[in-house]
Amino acid sequence: MKKEVKLSFWDRLYLPAIIVGMGITIKHFFKTLFTRPSNRYTVEFPERKKDLPEWYRGLHRLNTREDGSIKCVACYCCATACPADAIFIEAEDIDDLDEGYPREKRPKQFIIDLHRCIFCGYCEEACPEDAIILTNEYEITQLSREEGLITMEELVKTPKKKMD
């Protein structure tokens, strides 16, 4: 059963609603027009860069040891913790020449799909070796979809600009 609602003349005209909406628009227009430039939200990028908060999470980086080897031991903790399933790791064994048996693993492939990544930081928290961090790098431009797949070599070259 449908209940029919009777609208008054002014409700059918929509004039009061239009006047209220235009009043709000005009109020915001003049408020924006007469405020100081420091209160505006526009940043003249790339001449000026936005100040980032210390908790900002940007592009990933793989840390290295003092000898230049990657800290990652291919434990898959970061890939398991990733809710977007954006991390792919293929492990390989490192042969210890003295003993002759596989002692440790390292990543053969380490790929992060930036199109899937939600930059939540779970990979950074899950890593027991502090091998992966999220830097404050936010200029991530790509011309093709393949450039969104960041390989291990590119992750090592990411500038280490973590804010402390």
N, C-alpha and C positions, 0 to 999 in steps of 0.2 A: 504494500500500500504506500503510495507516494503522497507526501504531504506538500501541498502547494503553498508557497510562501508569497505573500502579497508585498510587493515593494512600493514604497511611497514614490511620489513624483520626483523628489530630489535624489532618491536612491537610483531610480531608473535613469536619471540624467547624468550621474557620475560626476557632476560638477564639484561637489564638496571634496571628493576624493582627489580629483585633479588639482584643486587649489591647495590642498594640504601637501600633496606630493611636490608641487612646484615651489611651495614655501620652503620645504626642507632642502630642495635643490638650490634655491637662491641663497639660503642661509649658508650652506657649505661653500658655495661659489665665492661669496664675499669673505668668508672666514679664511679661505685659502688665498684669496687675492691680497689680503692685507696682513698676512703673517710674515714674520721675518724669514729670510732664506734659510737660517739655521734650523728652523722647525720643519722644513720641507723634507720629503723623503727621497728626492732625486739625487743620485750620486753620479757625478760626471766621470763615468768609467770610459776608458782606462787611464785618464789623467790622474784621477783620484781613486784610490781603492778603499773599499769599505772596511772599517775596523771590525775584525771578527772577534766573537767571544772566545774565551779560552776553551770552552767545551765543543767548539765547532769541529765537525768531522767531515773531512774532504777526501782527497784522493789517497789511495792506499800506498804503502811503501813496505818493502821487505828489507829488514835490517840485516847487516852483515857482521861477521866477527872481525877481530883485528887482523886476521890473516887473509881476509877478503872472501871467505866462504859464507854462504847464506846460513843464518841461524836456524832456519826451518828444518825440522827433523821429520817432516811428512807424517805427523801423527793424526792428521785429519780432524783435529779438534775444531779448527776454524770452519772447515767445510760442513761439519756436523752442526755447529752452532748457527750457521747462516740460515735465517728463516726464508730468504729468497732463493736459496740454492744457486748462488751466483759464483761460488768458488769451486774450481775443478783442480784436483791434485792427482798426479800420477807419480808414485814413489819408485825409487830404485835403491838397491842395497849398495852400501859403500864397503868395498873389500879392504880389510885391514891386512896390509902386506906382511906384518910380523906374524900374525896368528893364522891367516889364511881362511878365516870364516867371516861371514857378514856381521859386522859389529853395529852398524847404525844405518838408518835410512836417510835419504835426502830426496827432495822433489826432483823428478825428472822433468815434469811439466807443472807449472803453477799458473793457472789462468783465472782472472777475475772478469766476469761479464758486467761491465758498468751499466748496461741496459737493464739488468735484473737487480743490481745492488740497490739497497735502500739506505745505505750509509748509517746503519744502526750501531755499529761498533761492537757487535757481539763477537766478531772474529778476533778483534783486538783483545777483548776480555778473556776469550777462551784459550788463547795461545799460551802454553806453559813456558815457552822459550823467549817470549817478547819478540818474536820474529816479524810479526805484522803490526803495523801501526797505521792510524789514519792521520794524515797530515792536515794542515790548513790550506792546502792547495785547492782552489775552487774553479780555476780556469780550465775546464775540461771540454774542449771543443773537438768535434769530430766531423769529418766530411763524408765518411762512409760507416756502415754498420760494423765492418770488420775492425775499425779503429777502436771500437768500444770493448774489444777483448784485449785486456792488458796481460801481457805475458810476464814471465819471471824476470827476464832481462830488463823490461821496461819498469817493472816494480822496484828493482834495485836502483835504477837511475832516477827515480822520483826524488825531487829535492826534499831534504829532511828539514821541514820548517814547522815542527810541532811546537805550539806555544806552551810555555811553562808558567 
